[in-house]
Amino acid sequence: MATDGHEGLIQPRKVPNPMRESRSHQELHRELLFSHSR
C-alpha cells in the first residue's frame, strides 16, 4: 500500500511540468542576462 502511494506521488513529479520548466528557463535566462549586463 505504501509503495503504491509513493509511486503515485513520484509519477507526477517525474513527468516534465510545463509550468516548472518555464519557471526554470525564465530564471536561467534572467541569470544569463544579469551576468551579461555585468
C-alpha positions in Angstrom: 0.0 0.0 0.0 2.8 2.4 1.0 4.6 1.7 -2.3 1.5 2.4 -4.3 1.0 5.8 -2.7 4.7 6.6 -3.1 4.7 5.7 -6.8 1.7 7.9 -7.4 3.4 10.8 -5.8 6.7 10.2 -7.7 5.0 9.6 -11.1 3.5 13.2 -11.5 6.7 14.7 -10.2 8.9 12.7 -12.7 6.7 14.0 -15.6 8.2 17.2 -17.0 5.9 20.0 -15.9 5.5 22.8 -18.5 5.0 25.4 -15.7 8.0 24.2 -13.8 10.2 24.1 -16.9 9.1 27.6 -17.9 10.0 28.9 -14.4 13.4 27.2 -14.6 14.0 28.6 -18.1 13.0 32.1 -17.1 15.3 32.0 -14.0 18.2 30.8 -16.2 17.5 33.4 -18.8 17.4 36.1 -16.1 20.7 35.0 -14.6 22.3 34.9 -18.1 21.1 38.4 -18.8 22.3 39.7 -15.4 25.7 38.1 -16.0 25.9 39.6 -19.5 24.9 43.0 -18.3 27.6 42.9 -15.6 
